[in-house]
Amino acid sequence: MGRKIIILLMGGFGFFVLFFQIQIITVIAEGGRLICAILVKNGDVIEMAHLNSIYEEEVKEILMVNGGSLELVNVITDSIGIKEYYLMDHSFNKRKWKTISFLNSAERKFSLKVKEEQIDLTDYNDRSILIELHKVNSIWFLFYFFSKVK
């Protein structure tokens, strides 16, 4: 009887690992190099900060994982011009993406946080960075996680 329970538990765990869907954020550098993959859920926050190229002012774009997309929920800046660009003084339009790309230039001082975890982009200056929200089987994330454990 005990053996059947163990087999059932192992089978259930195997089914869970192979077929359970999770959401992850991947950050990928130009050329396909995976910088990180982070497990996320609805409500988790992504913060992109940089120096705006038009107004030369600092701006933080706050995105939230929401129903399979990244939704722009706030923009933090002292610049009236940037606020106008995002229509923050009028009818702020929440935008949604599954994929965001940007050129990580050193002079624009890009920084990225996912769930309060600072992502180090210093080795990827003057390269394109791709942020993607994915639904994947949990086994993919387990392989990634254990490949990073030293």
N, C-alpha and C positions, 0 to 999 in steps of 0.2 A: 504494500500500500504506500509506504513512504517513497519508494522508487518512482511510482506513478506520479506522485505529487511533484517530485523533483523534476521529472521529465516535462510535466505540464508547465511548471514555473519556467524552466529553461526555454521551452517552446514559446511561451508567452513573451518572455524577454526578447527572444530572437525576432519574433513577429514585430514587437514594439520597435526595436532598433532598426529593422529593415524598412518598415512602412510608416512609422510615425513622422508626420511632417512638422518641421520647425521653421521659424523665420530667422534668417541671419542677415547681417550687414557685412558685405565684403568691401574692402578697400584695396584696389588694384592699381599698381603703377604701370606707366607706359611700358609696353612690351609684355604685359601679362603677369608680372611678378605680384603675387599675393602678399600684401602687407599685413593684413589681419582679417579674421572672420570672427564676428561677435554675435552671440545669440541675443535676439531681441524679441520683444512682445509689444503689442499695442500699448501706446502711452510712453514708450521709451523715447528719450530725447537725443537728438544729434545736433551738435553746435559747430557751425562753420564760421570762423572769424578770419577777416582779412582787411587789407587796406584797399578801399574802393578805387578803381583805376580812373574814374571820371572826377570825383570830388576829393580824392586824396585824403579821405577820412576813414576811420575805423568803423567797421560794421560787423555785427554778429547776426547770422541767420540761424534761427532756431527752428528745427524741423522735428516732427513727431511721427513715430511709426503709427499708422492709422489704417487699418483694413487693407493691408497689402501694398500700401504706398507710403512715401515720405511726404508729409504735408508741412508746408511752410506755415508756422503758426505765429511767429513774431520776428521782428527785425529790430535790433537794438543798435542805436547810433545817436550821436549828437547832431549829425548833419541834417539840416532842413531839406537840402537837395536830395539826399538819399531817401528820406522819409517821403518826399513827394514822388520819387521814382517808384517806390513800393505802394503808393497811395495810402500811406499810413494815416494821413490827416483827413482822409475822406472815407472811402469804402475799401478797406484793406481786403484784397482778394487772396484768399488762401489758395496756393498753388500746390499741385501734387505731382510727384515723380516716382518712378521705380529706380531710375538711374540718374545720377548727377555726375557731370565731369567738369573739371577745371584744370587750368595750368597752374601748377604749384611753383610760382616764381618767388624767389627769395625776397625780392624787393616789395612784394605784396603781402609778406608776412602771414601766409596762410597757416591756420591751425585748425585741428579737427578733434572733437571729443565725441565719443559714442558712449552713452550711459555714464557720463562723468569720467570715462577712461580716455586720457590724452593719447592720441595716435601720433607717433613720431614720424614726421614727414621730412626731416632734415636731409636724409640720404636721397631724396627724390626731388630736389630743387630743379626748376626749369624742365619739369616733365609733367605730362598729363596724368591726372589722378582720376580714377573712376570709383564712385561709391554706388553700390547696388544693393537693393533689397531683394532677397531670394526666399523662396520656400523650397526646402530640401529635405530629403530623408535624414533622420537623426544620425544614421551611420556615417554620412559624409562629415558631419561636424565632429563626431567622435574620432574619426581618422585625422582630421585637422588638429584637434585638441591634443591627441597623443603624439603627433609629430612635433608639437611645440614643447612638450614636457621634456626637460633635460634631466 
